[in-house]
Amino acid sequence: FTLCALYAALARRLGVILELVSLRLPGLLKGRAPDLLLRLPGGAEQEELYVDILAGGRLRSAWDLKEYADAPLRAEDVRAAVHELTPAEFCLRLVEELAEACEAADDRAEAAFWQIEREVLQGQLRLAEERRASGRKEPGGGGVL
């Protein structure tokens, strides 16, 4: 995840807009499919492309991505299954990755800390969403991620 975010930030500094997206295909073949991709929006005569960071930056089209589903799909179905990450999802993924990195380094106390931070963040995001849905104003005038 961090590598995708780093690539997107670097590309933006170079003037290339890459959107961090998740792939949510029905019947996604776990372990084979990339969880996150960078989308390079297409133009009038060019289809959008996806950068698969974990495959060495390989460019993929919607036709390539449909191979990750366990049922036949049309390219339009694949495009509908690609979702831009919201700021809230971005933050949750980042904290989750921190917890996983600490666990991989066998630092269980730090991993537990980041897991609790993720749960707190999820709770705060839920509360903010409930406030927004009910029309109540955020405390301190702040917005929702």
C-alpha positions in Angstrom: 0.0 0.0 0.0 2.7 2.5 1.0 4.6 1.8 -2.2 1.4 2.6 -4.3 0.9 5.8 -2.3 4.5 6.8 -2.8 4.3 6.2 -6.6 1.1 8.2 -6.8 2.7 11.1 -4.9 5.8 11.0 -7.0 3.8 10.9 -10.2 1.7 13.9 -9.1 4.9 15.9 -8.5 5.9 15.0 -12.1 2.5 16.2 -13.4 1.0 12.7 -14.0 -2.2 12.0 -12.1 -2.4 8.4 -10.9 -5.4 7.5 -8.8 -5.1 4.9 -6.0 -7.8 2.4 -6.6 -8.9 -0.9 -5.2 -10.1 -3.9 -7.3 -13.4 -5.4 -6.1 -14.2 -8.0 -8.7 -16.9 -10.6 -7.9 -15.3 -13.9 -7.3 -11.8 -12.3 -7.1 -9.1 -14.9 -7.0 -7.4 -14.2 -3.7 -3.6 -14.3 -3.8 -3.4 -13.8 -7.5 -5.1 -10.4 -7.9 -3.6 -7.1 -6.9 -5.5 -5.5 -4.0 -4.5 -2.0 -5.0 -3.6 -0.4 -8.4 -2.8 3.0 -9.7 -5.2 4.2 -12.4 -4.0 6.3 -15.2 -7.2 7.9 -16.6 -7.7 7.5 -20.3 -8.4 10.3 -22.8 -10.9 10.7 -25.7 -9.2 8.0 -27.8 -7.3 6.1 -25.1 -8.6 3.7 -22.5 -7.6 3.9 -18.9 -4.6 1.9 -17.8 -3.7 0.4 -14.4 -0.2 0.3 -12.9 0.3 -2.9 -10.9 3.1 -1.9 -8.5 3.5 -5.4 -7.0 4.1 -6.8 -10.5 7.1 -4.5 -11.1 4.9 -1.5 -12.3 3.3 -3.5 -15.2 0.7 -1.7 -17.1 -2.7 -3.5 -17.3 -5.8 -2.8 -19.2 -9.4 -3.7 -18.1 -9.0 -6.8 -20.3 -6.0 -7.9 -18.2 -7.8 -7.3 -14.9 -10.7 -9.5 -15.9 -8.4 -12.5 -15.8 -8.4 -12.2 -12.0 -12.1 -13.1 -11.7 -13.2 -16.7 -11.5 -16.0 -16.1 -13.9 -16.1 -14.5 -17.3 -16.5 -10.7 -17.2 -16.8 -8.0 -19.7 -14.4 -5.0 -19.6 -17.2 -2.8 -18.5 -17.8 -5.1 -15.5 -14.1 -4.7 -14.6 -14.2 -0.9 -14.8 -17.3 -0.9 -12.5 -15.3 -3.0 -10.0 -12.5 -0.5 -9.8 -13.1 2.0 -6.9 -11.0 5.0 -6.0 -9.9 4.9 -2.4 -11.6 7.5 -0.2 -9.5 9.5 2.3 -11.0 7.4 5.1 -10.0 4.1 3.4 -6.6 5.5 2.7 -6.0 6.3 6.4 -7.3 3.0 7.5 -5.1 1.1 5.0 -2.1 3.1 6.2 -2.7 2.3 9.9 -3.4 -1.4 9.0 -0.1 -1.6 7.1 1.7 -0.2 10.1 0.3 -2.9 12.3 1.2 -5.6 9.8 4.8 -4.3 9.5 5.2 -4.3 13.3 3.9 -7.8 13.5 6.2 -8.9 10.7 9.1 -7.4 12.7 7.9 -9.4 15.7 7.1 -6.2 17.6 3.8 -7.4 19.0 3.3 -4.5 21.4 3.7 -2.0 18.7 1.5 -4.1 16.4 -1.2 -4.2 19.1 -0.9 -0.4 19.5 -1.5 0.2 15.8 -4.4 -2.3 15.7 -6.1 -0.4 18.5 -5.4 2.9 16.7 -7.1 1.5 13.6 -10.2 0.4 15.7 -10.3 3.9 17.2 -10.1 5.5 13.8 -12.9 3.2 12.5 -15.1 4.2 15.4 -14.4 7.9 14.8 -15.2 7.6 11.1 -18.5 5.7 12.0 -19.5 8.5 14.4 -18.7 11.2 11.9 -20.7 9.4 9.2 -23.7 9.1 11.6 -23.4 12.8 12.4 -23.3 13.6 8.7 -26.3 11.3 8.0 -28.3 12.9 10.8 -27.4 16.4 9.7 -25.6 17.3 12.9 -22.6 19.5 12.7 -19.2 18.1 13.4 -17.7 19.2 16.8 -15.2 22.0 16.2 -16.6 22.6 12.7 -14.4 19.8 11.2 -15.3 17.7 8.3 -15.2 14.0 7.7 -12.3 12.2 6.0 
